[in-house]
Amino acid sequence: MPGVYIPILVHFIAVVALAGGMLGLSWWVGVRRPSKEKLDPYECGIPPVGDARGSFSVSFYLIGMIFILFEVEAVFFYPWAVVFKSLKWSGFIEMSLYIAILLAGYIYIWKKGALDWTR
């Protein structure tokens, strides 16, 4: 049984050797001339201002969690759409109830101000 894993081991060794070889070759051949411009952080054409360890607003994380929550719930529309014709009216009523619950949750977080970036 261990003989089945020999091709995987050979592949893993080849990948590690190839990656290590490429990294070593680029380090050996590459020209290193550090300067102030090369060592400065650069992002989107805007020079960095302030400390990189600044904290984000809690609303940033809240919006992210709400997005993930509603995105995961929206995934359930795809299987429903695939079998829509075979479900008849009962499937339509169940999905209407599901959409109503999602809409109630969305209206709740909207009224609570969780989607407001300016507060």
Secondary structure, 3 states (H helix, E strand, C coil): CHHHHHHHHHHHHHHHHHHHHHHHHHHHHCCCCCCHHHHCCCECCECCCCCCCCCCCHHHHHHHHHHHHHHHHHCCHHHHHHCHHHHHHHHHHHHHHHHHHHHHHHHHHHHHCCCCCCC
